[in-house]
Amino acid sequence: MCGAPAHVRFVPIADIQPSFDHLVTEREQRRGHARDARPHSKFLYNRGMNENLFTELSAWMTHAGLAGTPETDIVSVFCDRCVAAGIPLDRAHVFIDTLHPVYEGRMFRWGYSPNESPVHEYGRTSSEGPAVSGPVSLDEQATDMWRRGPFYNMLQTGASLLRRRLKTDTVDEFSLLPEWLAAGMTDYVAIITRFAPEGAIGEMDAVYSSWGTRAPEGFNDGQIATLKHIVPSLALAIKSVSLARMTRTLMETYLGRDAGQRVLSGRIVRGIAERIDAVVWFSDLRGFTRITDTAPEQVIPLLNDYSDVIVSAIHEHGGDVLKLIGDGTLAIFVTENRLHACNAALSAAIAARRGVAELKKRRTAEDKPITDMYLGLHIGKVFYGNVGSRERLDFTVLGPAVNEASRIAAMCRSVDQPVLMSAAFANVGDIKHRLLSVGRYALRGVSHPQELFTLDPDAQGAPMSALGH
C-alpha cells in the first residue's frame, strides 16, 4: 500500500467522527439478513478506495483508543469498515490478556447473532510462574482450548500469522476450527500483534485476533496483506482501552473501591487528607497465630477463604475495604446519613457471620482448619487520604476512631462476644434498641473506660444465631 510521497493533512477528529455514525444503523440492518447472502461481488478491491478508508479508519481508532471507547465498539467499527473496503469478513475474535485477580483476559467477538454476548472473559489457562502456596484455579475449558488452539502453536513456532482453508479434512488441526467450519467459514486467518518487552505488563504482551470469511474462494492474498497492515492499529486501540480498565481494576483490588477511584482521580499528593465521618470496621480471626504455627501450609488458603466471605459481605452492603493486615480487615462505611451507615455495617456483620458459619461447615467436611471472626465497630471522625514517604504512599484512614475500633475488636476475646460496638455507634438513631450492653471496659490507649454493646438475640432482624454465637 505504499505509493509516491505525498503531502499529509491531519484531519480533525471532529471531521472523522461523523463519517462513522451511520455504521450502527448499517450494522443493525445487516443483523436481519443472513451473512452468506451478502453479495460479496460488490466489494471489489480498489487500491485508492482502500487507502482512503483505512487512513480514515486508523485515525478513528486512534481517537477511540484515546477516548476510551468500549472495545466491542472498536472491534465492530473496524470489522464493518473492512467489509465496506472489500474484505469479506464474516467472523472475528480479538482478545487480550490482562492483570485481574480472577480473569486472565477478555475476548471480543464480531459476526455472531444478537443474543450471543460480544464479550467473553476467560479464566486462568496457565499456572506457570513463581512458586505459590496453594493451588492456582485454572479455567479447564479455556486451558484445553488454548493449548489445542492456533495461537499456542504460533507462540511455540514464533509465527505472527497463520492461515488455514477450512475443509472437513483439515479442521481437526486446531480446537477452534471445527466450530468456524460449522458456522460456514471457508477461510481462517490468525494474527498475533506482539508488544515490545518494555510495552508488556504482566501477561499483557500481545493482542491476538482471528478472522474468518464465508466467501467460497476465501480471502485473497491482498486482503490478508491488508489485514496484516491494519490490525496493529486495532491492537493499539484495544491495548489503550484495556490498560485503562486494568489500572482501575488494580487500584480497586489493592487500595479498595473508593480509595482506588480517588487515587485515579488525582488524589495522590502526600499529606492531603479529608476529614470524614465514617463507621470503622476492624475484624480479625480467632486463633490465627496457632494455625500459623501448627499448619503453616494452610495459612494462605485459609485466609483466602475467610477473606472471600468477609470482603464480599462488606462490599455487598456498601462498605469499602481499605486494608487486609494479615488476618485483620480494615473497612469503612461512609454516608451523609449516620444511621444508614450504621445499619449497613450491622447488615454486613450479620452477613459475614452467616458466611463464616457456612464456610466452617464446608472446611470441617474437608478436614481443613477452621476459625471464627471477631469484629469491632465504631463511628467517628477520621482522616482519609495519603500518608507516607515521597516514594511510597498509602491511601488510608487515620485517627483515634480507627485505634478505638481495633481495641474494641481485641476485647471480643475477653468478653466472649463475636461482635462488639462502641457507645458512639450504639447511640446513633434507634440502633441501641437492637443491642445489649456488655459493660464498661478500659481499652488500651484510650483515656476513659468505654461502654460496649453486642447484638440483642431477641431484637427483631438481628438473631444472635446469625452471628454464630
N, C-alpha and C positions, 0 to 999 in steps of 0.2 A: 504494500500500500504506500510505498514511497514514490515521490514524484519530484519534479523540479522545484528548487527553492521558491518559496512564496512568502509574501508579507502576511503576518498573522495578526488578526484583530481580536482582542479579548472581548468576547460578547458578554455584556452584563447578565448576571443570573436572572434578573427580572425579565430579560428578553428571552431567556431559555425556558424558564419555568412554565409559562402559559402553553407552550407547544406540546406539553405532556398532559395537560388537563383532560384531554379527550380520551386518554388511554383507559381510564376507569370505565367509561361508557362502552368503549370498544371491547374491553375485557368481559364485561357483563353480557354483551351481545353474543360473544363467541361461546360463552358457557352454555348457551341454549342450543348449540349445534355440535354435532359430533366432529371431533377434530380431524378424523380421517376423511371427512367430506370437504375439508378446506381445499380450494383449488390452488395447489402448490404452483401450478404453471404461471400464475400471475405474479409470483415473486421471483422474477428473473434477476440474477446477479448483475449489478451495474456498478462499475468501479466508482464513478462520480457520485452516484446516489449514496452508496455506502460510505464514502469518505465524509460526506456532509453529515449523514445521520449518526455515524459513530463518533465524529468530533463533537456533535451536539450531545450525544449520549454520555460521553466521557465528562463533559462539562457538567451535565446534570448529576452524574454520580458523585463528582467532587462536591457539588452543593449539597447533595443528600447526605453524604458522609459527614460533612461539617455541621449540618443542621440536625443530625441525629435521627434522620428518617428511619422508621422501622425496617428491619432487614427484609421482611416479607414484601414490603412495598418496593424496596430497591431491586430485589430479585424479579418481581413481577414486571416492573417497568423495563428492566434490562431484557427480559425474555420477549416481551411484547415488541420492543423496538428492533430486536434481532429478527423477529418474524417479519416485521414491516420492511426490513432491509433485505429480505430474501433468504434468510437462513431458516429452513423448515423445522424449527424446534417444536416438539410436542410434549416434552417432559424434561424437568431439570431438578437436580438436587444440588444445594450449596450448603456446606457445613463447615463449622469452625470449632475447635476445642476452646476451652476457657478455663478460668480458675474459679471453681464453685465447689462448695463442700459436699454437694450431693451429685450434681451432674458433671459429666466430662465435657459436654459440648451441646450445641444446638444445630439442627438441620432445618433448612428452609426448602419447601417443595413448591414446584410450579407445574401446572398441567394436570392437576387432579380435580376431581369433582368438588363442588362447593361444600359438600357435607364432610369432606376429609380435611383435617387440620393442616394448614400450611407450615406449621412449626412442630418439630419433634425434638424433645430433649432426651438425650441418651445418658445412661449411667456409665460407671467405670468399665473400661474394656481392658485395663492393664493394672496389675499390682506391682509393677516394676518400680524401683526407686530405693531410697534409704530403708534400712530395716525398721519395721514398725512393730509395736506391741498390739497384738490382736489382729484378727482377720480384716482384710480390705473387702468391702462388699462390692462384687462385680455384677454388672448387668449381663447375665449369661447369654441372653438372646443377642444383645448388641455385640458382645465379645465374639460370639460364634460368627455373626455376620461380618464383623470387621476382619477377622483372621482368614476368612474364606473369600474376602472381597478383593476388588481390583486395587484399591488404594494400599492395602497391606502389601500386596505383591509389588506395587510401584515403589514403595519405600524400601523394600528389600533390594530391588534392582537399581534404584536411583533414577528411574524414569519420571518424566514430568507429564507425559501424555500417553494414553493408551486408547486404542480403538479396537472394537470388535463388531463385525457384522453379526446380527442376531439371527441364528438359524437353529433349528431343533438339534442339530448335531454339534453345536458349538457353545450353547448357553450354559452347560454344566461346568464350565471352567471357573466361573466366579458366582458367589452366592446371590448377587443382585440380579443377574441377567435373566433367569427364568421368569421372574415377575415382570420385567420390562418386555420380554417377548410375548408373554400372555396379554399384556396391555396393547399389543400391536406394534411395538417398536421394531424397526428393522436395522437400526444402526445405533451404536453406543460409543460415546467418547468420554474419557475421564481425564481431568486436568488437575494437577497439583500446583498451586501457586505458593512457593516457599518464601518465607521471610529470611532476611539475613540474620545471623546468630544474635546480633545486638538488637534486632527487632522482635525477637521471640520473648514471650513472657510465660514461664512455666510450660505447659503443654500447648499453648497457643503459638505454633510455629509455622502454620500454613493454612491456606483456605483450600478445601477440597470441593471439586464440582464435577457433576455428571450431566451429560447432555444426550438426549435421545430424540429420534425422529421416526415418524411412520411413513415417510416418503419411500416408495418402492425401491428407488435407486439409492437411498440413504443419503448421507452427506457427501458432497464432493470435496476435493482437496482444498479448493479455495475457501469454502465455508468453514472447514476445520481450521485453516490458517487464520481466518478472520476471528474465529472464537479464541484461538490461542493468543491473538493480538489484543483483544478487547477484554478478556477475562481478568487480567491483572488490575484493570481499573475497577471492576466489580469487586475484586478481592480487597482492594484498598478501602473502598467504601464500607464493606462488611466489617473489616477489621476495625475501622474507626468507630463505628457504632457499637461493636462488641466490646471494645476496650472501655468505652464509657459505661456500659452495663456492668462489665466486670469490676470496674472501680467502685461503682455503687455497691455491688454485692460484697466486695472485700471490706469496704468501710462499715457496712451494716453488720457483717459477720464478726468482725474483730472489735468494733467500737460500740455496737448497738445501733438500733434503727435510728433513733432521734439524734444521737451523737454523731453517727456517720453522716446523716444529712446535713447537720450543722457544719461539720468539717468541710464537706464538699461545697457548701455554700460560701466558704471563705473564712470560717471562724477558726483560724489557725495561728493567731498571734498569741505568743506566750504572755500569761498574766491577764488576759481578757477573760473575765468570768461574769456570769449573770447571777444575780441573787433571785432564787425562785422558791416558791412554796411547793413542797413535794412530800408524798408518802415515801419513806425509805424502807426498803425490803432488804433484810440481811438474813440469809439462811445458810446452814451448813449441815453436814452429815454426821450422824452419831457413830462413834467408834471407828472413824476413818483411819486414825493412826494405827489402831490394832490390825485392821485389814491390810494396811500398807506393810506392816511388819511380818504378818503371818502368810499373806498371799500376794506378794508384790506383782506377780504376773496378772492378777485380776484387777489391779487398780484402775488402769485406763478403761477397760471395758465397763467396769462398774460406774466410773464417773460419767462415761458417755451415756449409759442407760438412764442414770438418775438425772443428768442434765437435760436429756431429751424431755423428760416428764416435767421438770421444774420450769425450764425456759419456755416450753410450749404453753404452760398454764399462764405464765406471766404475760406473754405476747398476746394470747387469746383474750385477755382481759384489759388490754391497753397499756400494759407496763413496758418499760424499756430496760433490758439487761445491760448494765454498764461493765461489769467485770465478772469473770469466773476466777476466783482466787483459790486454787487448789480445790478443796471440796466446798468452798463458800461461793455464794451468789449474791452480788450486789445489784439491786434494781431500784428504779423509781417509778412512781405513778404521778404524773403531772396533769393538773387540770385547774381551771379557774374556780371550779366548784369543789371545795374540800370534801364535802360529803360524797360526791361522786367518786373522788379519788380513793377515799377510804373504803367505800363499798366495792370498788373494783379490786382493790388489794385483798379484801376479805374473800371475794369470789375466787380470785386467783389462788389464795391459800387453800381453800376447800378443794378446788380442782387439782391442785398439786398433791395434796394429801391423798385424794382418791386415786390419782395416777400412781403414786408411790405404793399404795396398798396393792394395786393390781400388779405392779412391777415386782413386788416382793413375792407374790404368789407364783408368778412365772419363773423368777430366778430360783425360788425354792424347788420348784418342779424340775429345774435343770441342774440342781445341785450346785448352785453358784452362791457366793456370799451375798448377804443382804444387809441393809442398814435402814435408817429412818432419817427424816428431815426435821431439824429444829429451825424455827422461824421467829424472828423478831420484827415487829412493825412499829414504826414511829412516824410522826409527821412534824415538819418544822421547816425553817428557812435553811437553804443550803446554797453554796456557791457552785455553779455549774459552768465549767469551762476548761481552759488549757492551763496545765501546770507542768513544770519540768525544766529540763535544760534547753539550751539552744538547739542541740542536736536530737533530743528525744523528748517528745511531749506526750502527755496523757490527757484525754478529754474525760473528765470525771466529775464527781460531786465531792465536796469537802465541807466540813463544818461540824459543830457539836451534834447536830441531829444524826449525822452519819455514825459518829462514835457511839451515840446512845443506842442506835438500832443494833449495832454489833454487840454491845454489852447486854442488851435485852435478850438477844438470841442466845448468848452464852448462859443466861440464867435459866433457860429451859431445862437444862440438866439438873440444876439444884432444886427446882420446884416440880420436877417431873411433869412437865407440860410440853406438848409438841409445838404450840404456838403461844407467844406472849405479845401483848400490845401495851404501849405506854398510856399513861393517863391523858396525854395530849391527843392521842389517837382516839381513845375511848370517848372523850368529851366532844367530839365532832358530831353535830346533829343528834340523831337518836341512836348512834352506834352503841352506846352504853347499855341499852335495853337488850342487846343480844349478847352481852358479856357478863363474866363473873370476875370479881376481884380475887386475886390470889395473895394479896397483902402488899406491904411496903418493903422494899429491899434497897440496900446500898449497892449501887453499881460502881464498879471500878472506874475511877477517873471522873465520876460525876459528883458534884459537891453535895447534893441533898438526896436522901432516900426517895425512891420513886414508887408510886403505886402501879402495880402491873395487873393486867387483865388477860383472861383467856375466853374462848367462846363458851357460852352457856349451852349445855347439851339440851336443855329444854326450850331454848329460843327457837321460834319458828324460822325455818330456812337455814338453820345452822346446826344440823345434827352433829354431835360430837363424834358419832361413828364415822362420819365423813372425814374426820381429822385423824382417824386411826388411833385414837387414844383408848 
